[in-house]
Amino acid sequence: MDDSDELPGSDSDTVVDRGETYTHAQHGRVEVTGIWKGVEQVDKARHTDEKDVFIVRYSAEINGEEVDELTDTLDEFLHSIED
């Protein structure tokens, strides 16, 4: 991978940047707090144990409280922010 901030592996041309805010379909305005890849397992319910999956961590205000440990795969996150 080159030095650009663009992440591969998605059908979308949308770039997700850490520190930026996006409008999420379920949570409204969210801020991306981290992007990483190569995790062993994210959520046993989803059986996500692929080595090359990108994970997006983001924060949102839910019921008036800041929640900063929300995560989606990159594809799930992109799908949630696309119109």
HELIX and SHEET records of a PDB file:
HELIX    1   1 LEU A   74  ILE A   81  1                                   8    
SHEET    1   A 4 THR A  21  HIS A  24  0                                        
SHEET    2   A 4 GLY A  28  LYS A  37 -1                                        
SHEET    3   A 4 PHE A  54  ILE A  62 -1                                        
SHEET    4   A 4 GLU A  65  THR A  73 -1                                        
END                                                                             
